[in-house]
Amino acid sequence: MRVSDVGAAVIGGGFIGTVHIEGLRRLGVPVHGLLGSSPQRGRERAEELGLPRAYASLDELLDDDRVEVVHVTSPNHLHHPQVRDILAAGRHVLCEKPLAMTSAESAELVRLAAASRRVAAVNFNIRFYPLNQHLR
């Protein structure tokens, strides 16, 4: 499978969502759309970013068969329910940190990810900073 064969969508049109979209584009991954904080804001950001579609809801995003992986860059308190629904829909997911707001919610998502047989990852962009390596 080629990278260009994997379709993506991004939840969250803020700074980090924009970073994910740029990263996906640089890798040659087609970004099919964006789910914003509201349908109107999503449409505005999709247009600004040159994306073909703004989804009005997570259900609408998950109904798009071209989307195989969803990048979750929404506010932290939304990560758990969004990742749960993405995995339940059989999609791969990359979630910005934190995965969830509690260890119980995180444990639930880890179990769901294992059962789904989909790739589920949490982005931690400072993992290899010298201080973090020292703490390990």
VEXLUMVEX-792763 format. One record per atom (N, C-alpha, C): residue number from 1; x, y, z; atom name. Coordinates in steps of 0.05 Angstrom, whole numbers. Example, Ala and Ser with C-alpha at 12.3 -4.5 7.8 and 13.67 -1.06 7.14 Angstrom:
<rs>
R	1	264	-114	156	N
R	1	246	-90	156	CA
R	1	264	-66	156	C
R	2	257	-45	142	N
R	2	273	-21	143	CA
R	2	258	1	157	C
</rs>
This chain:
<rs>
R	1	17	-23	0	N
R	1	0	0	0	CA
R	1	18	25	0	C
R	2	11	44	-17	N
R	2	26	69	-18	CA
R	2	13	89	1	C
R	3	29	108	10	N
R	3	19	129	28	CA
R	3	-5	144	15	C
R	4	-3	148	-12	N
R	4	-23	163	-26	CA
R	4	-50	147	-28	C
R	5	-49	122	-20	N
R	5	-73	106	-20	CA
R	5	-90	108	6	C
R	6	-78	121	26	N
R	6	-91	124	52	CA
R	6	-104	151	54	C
R	7	-130	151	56	N
R	7	-145	177	58	CA
R	7	-147	185	87	C
R	8	-144	211	92	N
R	8	-145	221	120	CA
R	8	-166	243	122	C
R	9	-174	248	147	N
R	9	-190	271	155	CA
R	9	-179	281	181	C
R	10	-183	306	187	N
R	10	-173	318	212	CA
R	10	-196	330	227	C
R	11	-197	325	253	N
R	11	-216	338	271	CA
R	11	-201	360	286	C
R	12	-210	385	282	N
R	12	-198	408	295	CA
R	12	-184	425	275	C
R	13	-193	450	273	N
R	13	-182	468	253	CA
R	13	-164	489	265	C
R	14	-155	486	289	N
R	14	-137	505	302	CA
R	14	-108	501	293	C
R	15	-90	512	308	N
R	15	-62	511	301	CA
R	15	-52	483	296	C
R	16	-57	465	315	N
R	16	-46	437	313	CA
R	16	-60	422	290	C
R	17	-85	426	286	N
R	17	-99	414	264	CA
R	17	-86	422	237	C
R	18	-79	447	235	N
R	18	-66	458	211	CA
R	18	-38	445	208	C
R	19	-24	441	230	N
R	19	2	428	228	CA
R	19	-1	399	218	C
R	20	-21	385	228	N
R	20	-26	357	219	CA
R	20	-33	357	189	C
R	21	-49	375	180	N
R	21	-57	376	152	CA
R	21	-32	381	135	C
R	22	-15	400	143	N
R	22	9	405	128	CA
R	22	27	380	127	C
R	23	30	367	150	N
R	23	47	343	151	CA
R	23	36	321	133	C
R	24	10	317	134	N
R	24	-2	296	116	CA
R	24	3	303	87	C
R	25	-1	328	80	N
R	25	4	336	52	CA
R	25	33	332	44	C
R	26	51	339	61	N
R	26	80	335	54	CA
R	26	86	305	50	C
R	27	72	288	63	N
R	27	76	259	60	CA
R	27	61	248	35	C
R	28	44	264	23	N
R	28	29	255	0	CA
R	28	3	241	7	C
R	29	-6	245	32	N
R	29	-31	233	41	CA
R	29	-54	252	34	C
R	30	-74	242	19	N
R	30	-96	260	13	CA
R	30	-113	265	38	C
R	31	-118	291	43	N
R	31	-135	299	65	CA
R	31	-162	306	53	C
R	32	-182	289	60	N
R	32	-208	292	47	CA
R	32	-226	313	60	C
R	33	-220	321	85	N
R	33	-236	341	98	CA
R	33	-229	346	126	C
R	34	-244	364	138	N
R	34	-240	375	164	CA
R	34	-266	376	180	C
R	35	-265	369	205	N
R	35	-288	373	223	CA
R	35	-280	395	242	C
R	36	-293	418	241	N
R	36	-287	440	258	CA
R	36	-304	441	283	C
R	37	-301	461	299	N
R	37	-315	464	324	CA
R	37	-345	470	320	C
R	38	-352	479	296	N
R	38	-380	483	288	CA
R	38	-380	479	257	C
R	39	-404	473	246	N
R	39	-405	470	217	CA
R	39	-395	495	202	C
R	40	-402	518	212	N
R	40	-394	543	199	CA
R	40	-363	547	201	C
R	41	-352	543	224	N
R	41	-323	546	228	CA
R	41	-309	525	212	C
R	42	-319	501	211	N
R	42	-307	480	194	CA
R	42	-306	488	165	C
R	43	-328	498	155	N
R	43	-329	507	127	CA
R	43	-308	529	121	C
R	44	-307	548	140	N
R	44	-288	570	136	CA
R	44	-259	560	136	C
R	45	-252	543	155	N
R	45	-225	533	157	CA
R	45	-218	515	133	C
R	46	-237	498	125	N
R	46	-232	480	102	CA
R	46	-226	497	77	C
R	47	-242	518	73	N
R	47	-237	536	50	CA
R	47	-210	550	53	C
R	48	-203	560	76	N
R	48	-177	573	80	CA
R	48	-154	554	75	C
R	49	-157	529	82	N
R	49	-136	509	80	CA
R	49	-136	494	53	C
R	50	-156	501	36	N
R	50	-157	488	10	CA
R	50	-166	459	11	C
R	51	-182	452	31	N
R	51	-192	425	34	CA
R	51	-218	422	19	C
R	52	-223	398	8	N
R	52	-247	395	-9	CA
R	52	-273	393	6	C
R	53	-272	388	33	N
R	53	-297	383	47	CA
R	53	-295	392	76	C
R	54	-317	402	86	N
R	54	-320	407	115	CA
R	54	-342	389	125	C
R	55	-337	372	144	N
R	55	-357	355	155	CA
R	55	-374	370	176	C
R	56	-400	365	176	N
R	56	-417	378	196	CA
R	56	-417	364	223	C
R	57	-409	338	223	N
R	57	-410	322	247	CA
R	57	-390	299	245	C
R	58	-383	287	267	N
R	58	-366	264	267	CA
R	58	-379	241	252	C
R	59	-405	238	255	N
R	59	-419	217	240	CA
R	59	-416	221	210	C
R	60	-418	245	200	N
R	60	-414	251	172	CA
R	60	-386	244	163	C
R	61	-366	251	179	N
R	61	-339	245	173	CA
R	61	-335	214	171	C
R	62	-346	200	190	N
R	62	-343	171	190	CA
R	62	-359	157	168	C
R	63	-378	171	157	N
R	63	-393	160	134	CA
R	63	-378	163	108	C
R	64	-356	178	108	N
R	64	-339	182	84	CA
R	64	-321	158	81	C
R	65	-327	141	62	N
R	65	-312	116	58	CA
R	65	-283	121	49	C
R	66	-276	144	40	N
R	66	-249	150	32	CA
R	66	-230	154	55	C
R	67	-242	160	79	N
R	67	-226	165	103	CA
R	67	-219	139	117	C
R	68	-193	133	118	N
R	68	-184	109	132	CA
R	68	-171	116	159	C
R	69	-161	140	161	N
R	69	-148	149	186	CA
R	69	-158	177	193	C
R	70	-163	181	219	N
R	70	-172	206	229	CA
R	70	-152	217	249	C
R	71	-143	242	245	N
R	71	-125	255	264	CA
R	71	-143	273	282	C
R	72	-141	268	308	N
R	72	-157	282	328	CA
R	72	-140	304	341	C
R	73	-147	329	334	N
R	73	-132	352	345	CA
R	73	-152	371	359	C
R	74	-174	361	368	N
R	74	-195	377	380	CA
R	74	-187	383	409	C
R	75	-204	399	423	N
R	75	-198	403	452	CA
R	75	-197	377	468	C
R	76	-180	377	488	N
R	76	-174	352	503	CA
R	76	-198	337	513	C
R	77	-218	351	523	N
R	77	-241	337	534	CA
R	77	-258	322	513	C
R	78	-253	327	488	N
R	78	-267	313	467	CA
R	78	-253	288	457	C
R	79	-228	285	464	N
R	79	-212	263	453	CA
R	79	-224	236	459	C
R	80	-232	230	483	N
R	80	-243	204	490	CA
R	80	-267	196	474	C
R	81	-288	212	473	N
R	81	-312	204	458	CA
R	81	-306	203	428	C
R	82	-289	220	418	N
R	82	-283	220	389	CA
R	82	-267	195	382	C
R	83	-246	189	397	N
R	83	-229	166	391	CA
R	83	-246	141	394	C
R	84	-263	139	414	N
R	84	-280	116	418	CA
R	84	-298	111	393	C
R	85	-310	132	383	N
R	85	-328	130	360	CA
R	85	-312	124	334	C
R	86	-289	135	332	N
R	86	-272	129	308	CA
R	86	-264	100	307	C
R	87	-255	89	330	N
R	87	-248	61	331	CA
R	87	-272	43	326	C
R	88	-295	50	338	N
R	88	-319	35	334	CA
R	88	-327	34	305	C
R	89	-320	55	290	N
R	89	-327	56	261	CA
R	89	-306	42	244	C
R	90	-286	30	257	N
R	90	-266	15	242	CA
R	90	-245	31	228	C
R	91	-240	55	238	N
R	91	-219	72	226	CA
R	91	-194	73	244	C
R	92	-171	78	231	N
R	92	-147	83	246	CA
R	92	-148	111	257	C
R	93	-133	115	279	N
R	93	-134	142	292	CA
R	93	-107	150	303	C
R	94	-101	175	299	N
R	94	-78	188	312	CA
R	94	-89	211	328	C
R	95	-84	209	355	N
R	95	-96	229	373	CA
R	95	-73	246	385	C
R	96	-78	272	386	N
R	96	-59	289	400	CA
R	96	-61	282	430	C
R	97	-40	288	445	N
R	97	-40	284	473	CA
R	97	-58	304	487	C
R	98	-71	298	508	N
R	98	-74	271	521	CA
R	98	-95	254	506	C
R	99	-92	228	509	N
R	99	-111	210	498	CA
R	99	-139	214	510	C
R	100	-140	219	536	N
R	100	-165	222	550	CA
R	100	-160	239	575	C
R	101	-181	244	590	N
R	101	-179	261	613	CA
R	101	-173	245	639	C
R	102	-179	219	639	N
R	102	-174	202	662	CA
R	102	-160	177	654	C
R	103	-147	164	673	N
R	103	-134	138	667	CA
R	103	-155	117	659	C
R	104	-179	118	671	N
R	104	-200	99	664	CA
R	104	-209	102	635	C
R	105	-212	127	627	N
R	105	-219	132	599	CA
R	105	-197	123	580	C
R	106	-172	128	587	N
R	106	-150	119	571	CA
R	106	-149	89	569	C
R	107	-153	75	592	N
R	107	-153	46	592	CA
R	107	-175	35	574	C
R	108	-198	47	574	N
R	108	-220	39	557	CA
R	108	-212	41	528	C
R	109	-199	63	520	N
R	109	-191	67	492	CA
R	109	-169	47	484	C
R	110	-151	41	503	N
R	110	-130	21	497	CA
R	110	-143	-6	491	C
R	111	-163	-14	507	N
R	111	-177	-39	503	CA
R	111	-192	-39	476	C
R	112	-205	-17	470	N
R	112	-220	-15	445	CA
R	112	-201	-16	421	C
R	113	-178	-3	423	N
R	113	-159	-3	401	CA
R	113	-149	-31	396	C
R	114	-142	-45	418	N
R	114	-133	-73	415	CA
R	114	-154	-91	402	C
R	115	-179	-87	410	N
R	115	-200	-103	399	CA
R	115	-207	-96	370	C
R	116	-202	-71	363	N
R	116	-210	-62	336	CA
R	116	-190	-71	315	C
R	117	-166	-78	323	N
R	117	-145	-86	304	CA
R	117	-139	-63	285	C
R	118	-141	-39	294	N
R	118	-134	-15	279	CA
R	118	-110	-1	292	C
R	119	-96	14	276	N
R	119	-74	30	287	CA
R	119	-86	53	304	C
R	120	-78	55	328	N
R	120	-86	76	346	CA
R	120	-61	87	360	C
R	121	-56	112	356	N
R	121	-31	124	367	CA
R	121	-37	151	379	C
R	122	-19	158	397	N
R	122	-20	185	410	CA
R	122	5	199	402	C
R	123	2	224	392	N
R	123	24	240	383	CA
R	123	37	253	408	C
R	124	63	249	410	N
R	124	79	262	431	CA
R	124	104	273	419	C
R	125	102	298	409	N
R	125	123	309	393	CA
R	125	149	316	407	C
R	126	149	315	433	N
R	126	174	322	447	CA
R	126	187	297	460	C
R	127	179	274	451	N
R	127	189	249	462	CA
R	127	220	248	461	C
R	128	232	258	440	N
R	128	261	255	437	CA
R	128	277	280	445	C
R	129	264	298	459	N
R	129	278	321	470	CA
R	129	298	311	490	C
R	130	322	322	492	N
R	130	342	312	511	CA
R	130	332	309	540	C
R	131	316	328	550	N
R	131	306	326	577	CA
R	131	289	301	580	C
R	132	272	296	562	N
R	132	254	272	563	CA
R	132	271	246	561	C
R	133	291	246	544	N
R	133	308	222	542	CA
R	133	323	218	568	C
R	134	332	239	581	N
R	134	346	237	606	CA
R	134	327	226	628	C
R	135	302	234	628	N
R	135	283	225	648	CA
R	135	276	195	645	C
R	136	278	185	621	N
R	136	272	157	616	CA
R	136	292	140	631	C
</rs>
